[in-house]
Structure formats: C-alpha cells, structure tokens
Amino acid sequence: MSAISIDHISKSYGDSQALKSVSFKVGEGELFGLIGPDGAGKSTLFRILTTLLLPDEGEATVVGHDIIDDYRLIRKEVGYMPGKFSLYQDLSVEENLSFFATIFGTTIEENYDLIKDIYIQIEPFKKRLAGKLSGGMKQKLALCCALIHKPRVLFLDEPTTGVDAVSRKEFWEMLKSLVKKDISILVSTPYMDEASLCDRIALIQHGEVLSIDEPSAMIKGYQKQVYAVKSNNFYELIELLRAQDFTTSALPFGDCLHLTTEDELDVKAILRMISDKGYPNVEMTKIPPTIEDIFLGLSDTQTENANA
Amino acid sequence: MPESTTHAISVEGLTKKFGDFTAVDAISFTVEKGEIFGFLGANGAGKTTAIRMLTGLSKPTSGTGTVAGYDVLRESEKIKKRIGYMSQKFSLYNDLTVKENIRFYGGIYGLSRAQIKEKTETILVDLELTKVANKVVAALPLGWKQRLAFSVSMVHDPDIVFLDEPTGGVDPRVRRQFWETIYQVSAKGRTIFVTTHYMDEAEYCGRVSIMVDGEIKALDTPQALKAQYQATSMDDVFLQLARHTSANG
C-alpha cells in the first residue's frame, strides 16, 4: 500500500488553476520531495491531502483512506506542519507540545522516543513562549508538535524557507532519521539543492508536475548538455553565449555560469571563439546537470506562458 | 550625500545590547559606493538587528558610523531619506494598484506631484507595466511584483538600497532575472546591501560578510573567502563558520 496516492487531482480558485491533474504516489517509509517555487501549487496540494480543502476533480488516499469519505481517519494518522508558523505564540514550548498531545488523546511521555532527538535541543527553553523563539527553534517545536501523536505520514510544507543554510542541513538530517522510524514524509521546498536529499522528487510549477523520479535518475536521464563556464566578465559573456545558435540557455549559477545545449560541443573550438571575441582566460567544463538546471530546462516554456 | 565621504556605509564597533544579551557585538566594516555587498549569517546571528541600526530604525548601544554620509547615532532621519528598503515580507500593498503603490511611496518620501508623475511613467515603461498600471498588485505574477517592489524602493533615488532576503521562495528563473536587475542598478552607481539564504547568490556579490553570534567572522570577496577556507563554494565557507553555533537555535 502507498502512504499517499494522488490520482488526477485538480483545483481552481476562481480563474486561476492551482493544480492541473496532479498524480503521483508516495511509498511507505519514503522521503518524497515536492520541489517548486512560490505559486507552484504545493500548499494547495498539502491542504487537500490533509483534508482541509476539497479538490475540484480527482481522487486521493492517505494511508489507504479516502481524503473525502474517510477524512476523520486521515486526520488521526497524519502530522502537518504548515508553511506559516501555526503554533500558539502565547503558550510556552511545553504547553504547545502538551496541547497537541492532548488533542490527539496521547501524552508527551508516550511518544517521547520519537521526538527526543529534536526536543532536547529546545528543552532548555521549554518555559519560553513560542512567539519569543528564534526561527530555528520555532521550526523544531513545530516538528515536535506534528510528531507527538506518532503519525504514519508527515506533511511538511516548506519547513526550511527563510532558514539559514546550516539549520537547513540539520533539519534534513532529522527527516532522514524519521523515515528510518517508518514515517512516510511528503516535504516541499523552493530550494533546489535540497532535492538530492530526498528518495524521490516531483518537480512542480504552475500546478503541473514537470517530472517525477529519484534525483540521481533524473540527473542521469536529462537529455541536454550542461557546461560550467568561468570568467571574470560574467555578464558580458552571458550575452555573448546567449547570442550563439548552439545555446539553449546561459544562466548564472553562483561563481560560474551554466551553458545548456542540445548537442555535445567542441569545447576547444568554443573557447577559441570566445577568446577571439575578446574574452581570454575562460574555463569551460562539461558537468552533470543539477536539479536546478533540470527544473530551469523543463520550466522554460511554462514560465513564458504564465506571464503572457 | 556630503562630498567628503567616500564610503556608502562605514561603521566602527557598532553594538546593540538588549539587557544582558549582546545581539550585535562591535561590528566594523565599510561598503564602497556602487558595491554589491552581501550580508550573510545564520538565523539569530544578529543580521536583522544590524540592519535596523544601519537603516536608522534602532539606536546603537555603542559604536559609531555613517550611512550615506550621515551619522547613525544623530542623523537617523536623514539616513532614512537617502536609503531604500525592500524585503519579501514588507514591500507593496497588495490591494492597491501598481500606480497607487508608486504614488503612495512617492508621497511617503515627499516627492512632488510632478516628480511622482514622472517617476510613475519611468517605472511603468522600464518594467513594461503600462498595461497593468491600474491592476491591483495582488494580480501580478511574483516576478513582476518583485521588480516593481525594487523600483518602488528606489522611487526617491536613494544612494543605498537594502534588500532583505528579496528572493526567498521565488522561481529560480525569476531569481536570476532579479539579480540581473540588481547588477543594472549597481552599474549606475547605486550601492546594494543584500541578505540572502541562497549561497549561490552570495557568489554574485562583490564582497560578502558572514555574521556569527553577533560578530562579523569573515569579510572579503567570495573568491578570497573560498581560498581562505579552502572551500569549493560559499556554501562550504558558510558551513565552516556557522555550524558550531546552530545548536543554540
């Protein structure tokens, strides 16, 4: 049985279609990432799966229960961490946790094992009001509250947005240890670099799934060629490369730019051409694509349509 | 900006204490005019407090400095007139139209009617927003909103623009377009002071500072920082500097 099964789910708000016939399955004990920017439809999908919103079309089950007919059963078995911090700001850390435990008819003690590794990090501040916690601590408390009833499936909507690079890495380590305890996780993120930390991912944009696979398989299966180009005249070089026939795209990627092409290039010949145009000292290396390259490649046409 | 100053920002020993807690601990640095300066740090490292002091919203406990040529202790109102500010959380009013937002901010910064009219025209043409000038901002795609917010933060032609996580959560393509806009603005001589959690964006800055526990632990060009910490990326540099403290939350 799948932890989550989504079958042609669609949802519109007035004229704007938030989800367009989305289908995928999340296996038991799987860490599944929903990767896409703001406005992709990620939160809408989370609200539908956690039975807070009805789809216009399609069907879905969570741990075998139908999201419409069996919504009460689902609510008992899932933990949900919404994108917006939704704990009680005027209750203390301890009070929030015990509140959520009580709601689900359990106690902190009963499931302490599950949250222990995370909770000990915020325990020194257990008397502090939730509203007075730093961003990193709020995030840890919210995760504890979502886990306190030992859910079988965990829904985490952008848990790392606005969180610094170090805390983000630690958060993912926590998720890895949770899936080992037989909890299935559906997690969304706008940070493409977090995709490689998931077992499988779905790239989503404008309500449509662009691709679903294991991150490594997605990288292997990508049809286009990607080259990392290093130069001191970054922005001039981008313009030069964009003007070439062989270029699909030339985009900045941190300290280099990524040139994407349909066909394999003769790197030496290209470097000679670039040098002739007045840019010597350019380095160019073929690299495996990153998930961000793939997302940008797949989303090419869609972005233009959405702004039209 | 007074002629004599050469730096857009120059602070020395800038400190902010809340009771026993030192949020910002004697930071000193300068930002050159026209520079793109990346201001990085973990959550809770003191970035927001530092930015509040630099933008005249919070009085330093001790230390000295100038922003846009004005004293951070005594001339905070003058500073506010010479800087722009934009963040994901606070920028445009969603229920006002594009035009109304420009007019509103123009009014706030004391522009005359004629100036507002001229600015509105320039922004609408530059950003190709003429067709949607009378649409409410809520209806615009995020990328447009973001560039409009950036333009609006510069409606009074400030010397320095503070961008506080301007690209959080946005489409990777839109993020890149936004950085191209930042480069264009900086090329015209305006100073950019930017915070981000995207480490690839740190590479786009002229120089980068990294705050840890209220102190600036590193400050240099991305290339020099990577060489200094023998790191392959700014992500590595950041992790080496910030990792040990994150257990505090």
Interface residues (C-beta under 8 A of the other chain):
Chain A: P37 D38 G39 Q121 I122 F125 L133 S134 G135 G136 M137 K140 E158 T161 G162 V163 D164 A165 V166 S167 R168 K169 E170 P190 Y191 M192 D193 Q205 Y235 L251 P252 F253 G254 D255 E292 F295 L296 S299 T303 A306 N307
Chain B: G41 A42 N43 G44 A45 P141 L142 G143 W144 E165 G168 G169 V170 D171 P172 R173 V174 R176 W179 E180 Y183 H197 Y198 M199 D200 E201 A202 E203 Y204 P222 Q223 K226 S233 M234 D235 F238 L239 A242 R243 S246 A247 G249
